[in-house]
């Protein structure tokens, strides 16, 4: 597999949408989508029905998260994924909501 396909696969596994992958590696959106479909067919990516759903975040909250991500030098979406992952891993629901 060439470097571009590896990058598409890596970003797809991280949950990036085709539009973000397109910005990272170039090419057409259709080409990115076809490649991701092929990866699913080959078992390299989970089937679409197992992919996570999109999360609607209010703009004011997203802007705050985006500022913090920029302060840390991290991609905003990656930062949000990491924050949510830590909340789940450490079972911080009660600590945050109480």
TIRO-2110 file (N, C-alpha, C; in Angstrom, 1 decimal):
// TIRO-2110
0.9, -1.2, 0.0, N, 1, A
0.0, 0.0, 0.0, CA, 1, A
0.9, 1.2, 0.0, C, 1, A
0.5, 2.2, -0.8, N, 2, A
1.4, 3.4, -0.9, CA, 2, A
1.2, 4.4, 0.2, C, 2, A
2.0, 5.4, 0.3, N, 3, A
1.9, 6.3, 1.5, CA, 3, A
0.6, 7.0, 1.6, C, 3, A
0.0, 7.5, 0.4, N, 4, A
-1.2, 8.2, 0.4, CA, 4, A
-2.4, 7.3, 1.0, C, 4, A
-2.4, 6.0, 0.5, N, 5, A
-3.4, 5.1, 1.0, CA, 5, A
-3.3, 4.8, 2.5, C, 5, A
-2.0, 4.7, 2.9, N, 6, A
-1.8, 4.5, 4.4, CA, 6, A
-2.3, 5.7, 5.2, C, 6, A
-2.1, 6.9, 4.7, N, 7, A
-2.5, 8.1, 5.4, CA, 7, A
-4.1, 8.1, 5.4, C, 7, A
-4.7, 7.8, 4.3, N, 8, A
-6.2, 7.7, 4.3, CA, 8, A
-6.7, 6.7, 5.3, C, 8, A
-6.1, 5.6, 5.3, N, 9, A
-6.5, 4.5, 6.3, CA, 9, A
-6.3, 5.0, 7.7, C, 9, A
-5.1, 5.6, 8.0, N, 10, A
-4.8, 6.1, 9.3, CA, 10, A
-5.8, 7.1, 9.8, C, 10, A
-6.1, 8.1, 9.0, N, 11, A
-7.0, 9.2, 9.3, CA, 11, A
-8.5, 8.6, 9.5, C, 11, A
-8.8, 7.7, 8.6, N, 12, A
-10.1, 7.0, 8.7, CA, 12, A
-10.3, 6.3, 10.0, C, 12, A
-9.3, 5.6, 10.5, N, 13, A
-9.3, 4.9, 11.7, CA, 13, A
-9.4, 5.8, 12.9, C, 13, A
-8.9, 7.0, 12.8, N, 14, A
-9.0, 8.0, 13.8, CA, 14, A
-10.4, 8.7, 13.8, C, 14, A
-11.2, 8.4, 12.8, N, 15, A
-12.5, 9.0, 12.8, CA, 15, A
-12.7, 10.2, 12.0, C, 15, A
-11.7, 10.6, 11.2, N, 16, A
-11.8, 11.8, 10.4, CA, 16, A
-12.8, 11.6, 9.3, C, 16, A
-13.6, 12.6, 9.0, N, 17, A
-14.6, 12.5, 7.9, CA, 17, A
-13.8, 12.7, 6.6, C, 17, A
-14.5, 12.2, 5.5, N, 18, A
-13.8, 12.3, 4.1, CA, 18, A
-13.4, 13.8, 3.8, C, 18, A
-14.1, 14.8, 4.2, N, 19, A
-13.7, 16.2, 3.9, CA, 19, A
-12.4, 16.5, 4.6, C, 19, A
-12.2, 16.1, 5.8, N, 20, A
-11.0, 16.4, 6.5, CA, 20, A
-9.8, 15.6, 5.9, C, 20, A
-10.1, 14.3, 5.5, N, 21, A
-9.0, 13.5, 4.9, CA, 21, A
-8.6, 14.2, 3.6, C, 21, A
-9.6, 14.6, 2.8, N, 22, A
-9.4, 15.3, 1.5, CA, 22, A
-8.4, 16.5, 1.7, C, 22, A
-8.7, 17.3, 2.8, N, 23, A
-7.8, 18.4, 3.1, CA, 23, A
-6.4, 18.0, 3.4, C, 23, A
-6.2, 16.8, 4.0, N, 24, A
-4.9, 16.4, 4.5, CA, 24, A
-4.1, 15.7, 3.3, C, 24, A
-4.8, 14.9, 2.5, N, 25, A
-4.0, 14.2, 1.5, CA, 25, A
-4.3, 14.6, 0.0, C, 25, A
-5.3, 15.4, -0.2, N, 26, A
-5.6, 15.9, -1.5, CA, 26, A
-6.5, 14.8, -2.3, C, 26, A
-6.6, 15.0, -3.6, N, 27, A
-7.5, 14.1, -4.3, CA, 27, A
-8.9, 14.5, -4.3, C, 27, A
-9.8, 13.8, -4.9, N, 28, A
-11.2, 14.1, -4.9, CA, 28, A
-11.9, 13.5, -3.7, C, 28, A
-13.0, 14.1, -3.3, N, 29, A
-13.8, 13.6, -2.2, CA, 29, A
-14.4, 12.2, -2.6, C, 29, A
-14.8, 12.1, -3.8, N, 30, A
-15.3, 10.8, -4.3, CA, 30, A
-14.2, 9.7, -4.2, C, 30, A
-13.0, 10.1, -4.6, N, 31, A
-11.9, 9.1, -4.5, CA, 31, A
-11.6, 8.7, -3.1, C, 31, A
-11.7, 9.6, -2.1, N, 32, A
-11.5, 9.3, -0.7, CA, 32, A
-12.6, 8.4, -0.2, C, 32, A
-13.9, 8.7, -0.6, N, 33, A
-15.0, 7.8, -0.2, CA, 33, A
-14.9, 6.4, -0.8, C, 33, A
-14.5, 6.3, -2.1, N, 34, A
-14.4, 5.0, -2.7, CA, 34, A
-13.3, 4.2, -2.0, C, 34, A
-12.2, 4.9, -1.7, N, 35, A
-11.1, 4.2, -1.0, CA, 35, A
-11.5, 3.7, 0.4, C, 35, A
-12.2, 4.5, 1.1, N, 36, A
-12.7, 4.1, 2.4, CA, 36, A
-13.7, 2.9, 2.3, C, 36, A
-14.5, 2.9, 1.3, N, 37, A
-15.4, 1.8, 1.1, CA, 37, A
-14.6, 0.6, 0.8, C, 37, A
-13.6, 0.7, 0.0, N, 38, A
-12.7, -0.5, -0.3, CA, 38, A
-12.1, -1.0, 1.0, C, 38, A
-11.6, -0.1, 1.8, N, 39, A
-11.0, -0.5, 3.1, CA, 39, A
-12.0, -1.3, 3.9, C, 39, A
-13.3, -0.8, 3.9, N, 40, A
-14.3, -1.5, 4.7, CA, 40, A
-14.6, -2.9, 4.1, C, 40, A
-14.6, -3.0, 2.8, N, 41, A
-14.8, -4.3, 2.1, CA, 41, A
-13.7, -5.3, 2.4, C, 41, A
-12.5, -4.7, 2.5, N, 42, A
-11.3, -5.6, 2.8, CA, 42, A
-11.1, -5.8, 4.3, C, 42, A
-12.0, -5.3, 5.1, N, 43, A
-11.9, -5.5, 6.6, CA, 43, A
-10.9, -4.7, 7.3, C, 43, A
-10.4, -3.6, 6.6, N, 44, A
-9.4, -2.8, 7.3, CA, 44, A
-10.1, -1.7, 8.1, C, 44, A
-11.3, -1.4, 7.8, N, 45, A
-12.1, -0.4, 8.6, CA, 45, A
-13.4, -1.1, 9.0, C, 45, A
-14.0, -0.7, 10.1, N, 46, A
-15.3, -1.3, 10.4, CA, 46, A
-16.4, -0.9, 9.5, C, 46, A
-17.4, -1.6, 9.4, N, 47, A
-18.6, -1.3, 8.5, CA, 47, A
-19.2, 0.0, 9.0, C, 47, A
-19.8, 0.7, 8.0, N, 48, A
-20.3, 2.0, 8.3, CA, 48, A
-21.3, 2.0, 9.5, C, 48, A
-22.1, 0.9, 9.6, N, 49, A
-23.1, 0.9, 10.7, CA, 49, A
-22.5, 0.9, 12.1, C, 49, A
-21.2, 0.5, 12.1, N, 50, A
-20.5, 0.5, 13.4, CA, 50, A
-19.7, 1.7, 13.7, C, 50, A
-19.7, 2.7, 12.8, N, 51, A
-19.0, 3.9, 13.0, CA, 51, A
-19.8, 4.8, 14.0, C, 51, A
-19.1, 5.6, 14.7, N, 52, A
-19.7, 6.5, 15.7, CA, 52, A
-20.6, 7.5, 14.9, C, 52, A
-21.6, 8.1, 15.7, N, 53, A
-22.4, 9.1, 15.1, CA, 53, A
-21.8, 10.5, 15.3, C, 53, A
-22.3, 11.4, 14.6, N, 54, A
-21.8, 12.8, 14.7, CA, 54, A
-22.4, 13.4, 15.9, C, 54, A
-21.6, 14.2, 16.6, N, 55, A
-22.0, 14.9, 17.8, CA, 55, A
-22.2, 16.4, 17.5, C, 55, A
-23.4, 16.9, 17.8, N, 56, A
-23.7, 18.3, 17.6, CA, 56, A
-23.2, 19.1, 18.9, C, 56, A
-22.3, 19.9, 18.7, N, 57, A
-21.7, 20.7, 19.8, CA, 57, A
-22.1, 22.2, 19.6, C, 57, A
-22.7, 22.8, 20.6, N, 58, A
-23.0, 24.3, 20.4, CA, 58, A
-21.8, 25.1, 20.1, C, 58, A
-22.0, 26.1, 19.2, N, 59, A
-20.8, 26.9, 18.8, CA, 59, A
-20.0, 27.5, 19.9, C, 59, A
-20.6, 27.9, 20.9, N, 60, A
-19.8, 28.6, 22.0, CA, 60, A
-18.9, 27.5, 22.7, C, 60, A
-19.4, 26.3, 22.9, N, 61, A
-18.6, 25.2, 23.5, CA, 61, A
-17.5, 24.8, 22.6, C, 61, A
-17.9, 24.6, 21.3, N, 62, A
-16.9, 24.2, 20.3, CA, 62, A
-15.8, 25.3, 20.2, C, 62, A
-16.1, 26.6, 20.3, N, 63, A
-15.1, 27.6, 20.2, CA, 63, A
-14.2, 27.5, 21.4, C, 63, A
-14.7, 27.3, 22.6, N, 64, A
-13.9, 27.1, 23.7, CA, 64, A
-12.9, 25.9, 23.6, C, 64, A
-13.4, 24.8, 23.2, N, 65, A
-12.6, 23.6, 22.9, CA, 65, A
-11.6, 23.9, 21.9, C, 65, A
-12.0, 24.6, 20.8, N, 66, A
-11.0, 24.9, 19.8, CA, 66, A
-9.9, 25.8, 20.3, C, 66, A
-10.2, 26.8, 21.1, N, 67, A
-9.1, 27.6, 21.7, CA, 67, A
-8.2, 26.8, 22.5, C, 67, A
-8.7, 25.9, 23.3, N, 68, A
-7.8, 25.1, 24.2, CA, 68, A
-7.0, 24.2, 23.3, C, 68, A
-7.5, 23.6, 22.3, N, 69, A
-6.8, 22.7, 21.4, CA, 69, A
-5.6, 23.5, 20.8, C, 69, A
-5.9, 24.7, 20.3, N, 70, A
-4.9, 25.6, 19.7, CA, 70, A
-3.8, 25.9, 20.7, C, 70, A
-4.2, 26.2, 21.9, N, 71, A
-3.2, 26.5, 23.0, CA, 71, A
-2.2, 25.3, 23.2, C, 71, A
-2.8, 24.1, 23.1, N, 72, A
-2.0, 22.9, 23.3, CA, 72, A
-1.3, 22.4, 22.0, C, 72, A
-1.6, 23.1, 20.8, N, 73, A
-1.0, 22.7, 19.6, CA, 73, A
-1.6, 21.4, 19.0, C, 73, A
-2.8, 21.1, 19.3, N, 74, A
-3.5, 19.8, 18.9, CA, 74, A
-4.6, 20.2, 18.0, C, 74, A
-4.9, 19.3, 17.0, N, 75, A
-6.1, 19.4, 16.2, CA, 75, A
-7.3, 19.4, 17.1, C, 75, A
-8.3, 20.3, 16.7, N, 76, A
-9.5, 20.5, 17.6, CA, 76, A
-10.2, 19.2, 17.7, C, 76, A
-10.5, 18.5, 16.6, N, 77, A
-11.3, 17.2, 16.7, CA, 77, A
-10.5, 16.1, 17.5, C, 77, A
-9.2, 16.1, 17.3, N, 78, A
-8.4, 15.1, 18.1, CA, 78, A
-8.5, 15.5, 19.6, C, 78, A
-8.4, 16.8, 19.9, N, 79, A
-8.5, 17.2, 21.3, CA, 79, A
-9.9, 16.8, 21.9, C, 79, A
-11.0, 17.0, 21.2, N, 80, A
-12.3, 16.7, 21.7, CA, 80, A
-12.4, 15.2, 21.9, C, 80, A
-11.9, 14.4, 20.9, N, 81, A
-11.9, 12.9, 21.1, CA, 81, A
-11.1, 12.5, 22.3, C, 81, A
-10.0, 13.1, 22.6, N, 82, A
-9.2, 12.8, 23.7, CA, 82, A
-9.9, 13.1, 25.0, C, 82, A
-10.5, 14.3, 25.1, N, 83, A
-11.2, 14.7, 26.3, CA, 83, A
-12.3, 13.7, 26.6, C, 83, A
-13.1, 13.3, 25.6, N, 84, A
-14.2, 12.4, 25.7, CA, 84, A
-13.7, 11.0, 26.1, C, 84, A
-12.6, 10.6, 25.5, N, 85, A
-12.0, 9.3, 25.8, CA, 85, A
-11.6, 9.2, 27.3, C, 85, A
-11.0, 10.3, 27.8, N, 86, A
-10.6, 10.3, 29.2, CA, 86, A
-11.8, 10.3, 30.2, C, 86, A
-12.8, 11.0, 29.8, N, 87, A
-14.1, 11.0, 30.6, CA, 87, A
-14.6, 9.6, 30.7, C, 87, A
-14.7, 8.9, 29.6, N, 88, A
-15.2, 7.6, 29.6, CA, 88, A
-14.3, 6.6, 30.3, C, 88, A
-13.0, 6.7, 30.0, N, 89, A
-12.0, 5.7, 30.6, CA, 89, A
-11.9, 5.9, 32.1, C, 89, A
-12.0, 7.1, 32.6, N, 90, A
-11.9, 7.3, 34.1, CA, 90, A
-13.2, 7.4, 34.7, C, 90, A
-14.3, 7.2, 34.0, N, 91, A
-15.7, 7.2, 34.5, CA, 91, A
-15.9, 8.5, 35.3, C, 91, A
-15.7, 9.6, 34.6, N, 92, A
-15.8, 10.9, 35.3, CA, 92, A
-17.2, 11.6, 35.2, C, 92, A
-18.2, 10.8, 34.8, N, 93, A
-19.5, 11.4, 34.6, CA, 93, A
-20.0, 12.1, 35.8, C, 93, A
-20.0, 11.4, 36.9, N, 94, A
-20.5, 12.0, 38.2, CA, 94, A
-19.7, 13.2, 38.6, C, 94, A
-18.4, 13.1, 38.5, N, 95, A
-17.5, 14.2, 38.9, CA, 95, A
-17.9, 15.5, 38.1, C, 95, A
-18.2, 15.3, 36.8, N, 96, A
-18.4, 16.4, 36.0, CA, 96, A
-19.8, 17.0, 36.1, C, 96, A
-20.8, 16.1, 36.3, N, 97, A
-22.2, 16.5, 36.3, CA, 97, A
-22.8, 16.8, 37.6, C, 97, A
-22.1, 16.4, 38.7, N, 98, A
-22.6, 16.7, 40.0, CA, 98, A
-22.1, 18.1, 40.6, C, 98, A
END
